[in-house]
C-alpha cells in the first residue's frame, strides 16, 4: 500500500462523536509507552501526524486519522504505566470498550507490545478482550531494532504464546526507527481494507 495523504480527522470520547461514514477503521492499541504514535507516523511517513511524547499516557481520547481519503487509522488510549488517577484509567477502559462494541467499521486491530519485555497483566487482559469481541488482530512487536537479530523471531513467538494468541494470528516484529517490518504491516492494512471495500460493493 502506498499512503499518499494522512491527516488528523477528529478526537472522540463517545460513539456519537466517531466519524459518521462507512470508511473502514484500522485501530492501534497498546501500553502507553509502546510506541503507537511513532508507528502511526512511520506508516504514514509523516513525523508530525500523531503527537509523540516522552511522557506515557498522552492519548486520552480515541483519535481518528483519515488516510488516502478511504480509511481511518484509529489511535486508542494507551494503558499501563501512565501516571493518572484510577478514575481516569477506568474512563479510558470505558472508551476502548465502547469502541470495540460499537465501531462496526473496525476491520483490524493492531496490538502493540514491546518485544524487549514480557507482556504485562494489562497486555494479557487486552488480549482476552480482543478474543471476547472476536476482532481480527495482528500482533506488532515494536522496538525490534533494540534486540539482536537472532533473538527477534523466537522472542516474538514467545510473546505471542504468552498472550494466548492462536497460531494463525499474524505477529510482525517491527521498528519505527529503521522501518523494519513496516512493509509487512502496510500489506496487511491493504488486505483488510480491500475486504471491507469488497463488502460494500
N, C-alpha and C positions, 0 to 999 in steps of 0.2 A: 504494500500500500504506500502511495506517495501522499503525504499530508501537505497540502498547498496552503490552506488557511486554518487558523485556530484562534479563537477569541473567547474571552470571558463572556458568558451569557447572563447568568443570574445566580444568586445565592438563595437558599430556601431553608426554612425551619420546619415547614409542614407541607403535606402533599398538595394543597391548593396553590402553593407557590412554585411548583415544578413547571417546567415548560409544558404548555398545553398543545402538544402536537404528537405525531406518531413516529418521530425520528427515533432510531434505536439508541439505547444507552449502553455504554461500556463503563462500569464503575470500578473504582480502586478503593481497597480497604486495607488497613494495616495499623500496626503500632504507631504511636505519634512521632517517633523519630526514625521510622524505617525508610524514608525517602520517597514518599508518594509525590510530593511536588516536584522533586528532581526528576523522577521518572516521567511525569507528565510533560515537563519542559523538554526532556531529551527526546521523547517520542514525537513531539510536535515541532522539534527544532526551534524552540522559542524559549530562551532562557528567562524571559520576563513574564511568561504566561501565568504560571502558578507561583505564588509567593513562597520562596524558600527562606526558612528561619532557623537560626541556631537554637531557638527555644522550642521544645516539643509542644504540640497541642494548639498550634495556631489555626488549624482548620476547625472552626466551631460551628459551621453550618454545612449544608450539602451544597457544594459548588458545582455548577454546570459550565462546561466549556464546549462551544459549538465548533466542530471540526469539519472542514470541507463542505460546510453547509448541509451535510447529510447525516451526521450523527453527533451524539454528545459523549464527551468524557466526563464522568461524574466523580468528583473527589469527595469521599465520605469522611466524616470526622474521625480523627485518629483516636486510638485508645491506649491505655497503659501508663506511661510514665509522666504524663502531663501534670504539672503542679496546679491542679484546680480542685475545687470543692467536690465532695461526694455528690451533691445535688447537680452540679454541672456535668459530671461524668454520667450520671443517670439520664440527664437530658440528652446527651449525645447518643446514649444507647437507645433511647426512645426514637430519636431521629433516624438512626440506622434501621431499627425495626420497622418504622413506618415506611421507609423507602423500600425495604425488601418486600414488604407485604402489599404495597400499593403501586409500585412502578412497573406497570405491565410492559413497558418498553425495554426493560432490563434484559439484555441478551447475553451478557457475560460479566462475571465478576473476576477481577484480578486481585488476588490476595497476596500482599507483600510480606515477606519475612526476611530478616537479616540473616544471610547464610552463615555468618560467624557465630551466631548464638542459638542455643536451643529454644524451641517455641515456648513462649510464656503461657501461663494459665489463661490469660486473655486471648492469646492466639488460638489455643485449643477450644475455648468457648466459641470463638468466631467460626472455627471450622465446623463445630456442631450446629451453629446457627445456619450456616450455608447448606449443610446436609438437610436440616429441617425444612428449609424453604426450597430445596431441590434446585438451587441456582447453578447453572453451568459455571465452572470455575477453572482458572489457571493459577497455579502457584508460581509467583515470581520471587526468586531468591536474590535479593538485592545485595549490593556491595561486594560482588564476586571478585572484583579487582583486588580486594584486600586479602584474598585467600590464594594459596599456592595452587597452580593449575591442576596438579594431580589430586588435590583434595576436593575440588569443586563437585564433580559428579557424585562421588559417594556421600558427601555431606548433604547435597541436595536431596538425594534419595532417602537419607536417614530422616531429614526434617519432614518430608512428605509422609513417611511411615509414622512418625511421632504424632502428626496431626490427624492420622487416621484416614487419609485420602486413599481411595482405591487406585489400582494400577493404571486405570485408563485416564486418570486425571493428569493433564499435562503439567510438568514442572520445568521452569525455564530459569537457569542461573543467568543473572544479568548485571550490568553496571551502567549507571547513568554517566559515569566519568569516561569510560573507554568505549562505550557503545556496545559492549559485549552482550549478546542475546536480544538486542532491541529489534533486529530484523525479524527474528522468530516471533516476538510478541506482536509486531505490526502485521505479520502474515496471519496471525490468529484473529486479530481485530477484523481484518478483511473478510475472513471466513464467516464470522458471526454476523457482521453487518450485511453480507450478501444473503445469508439465511433469512434475515429479517426482511430485506427488500423483496426476496422471493415470496415470502408470506404475504406481503402487501399486494403484490401483483396477482 
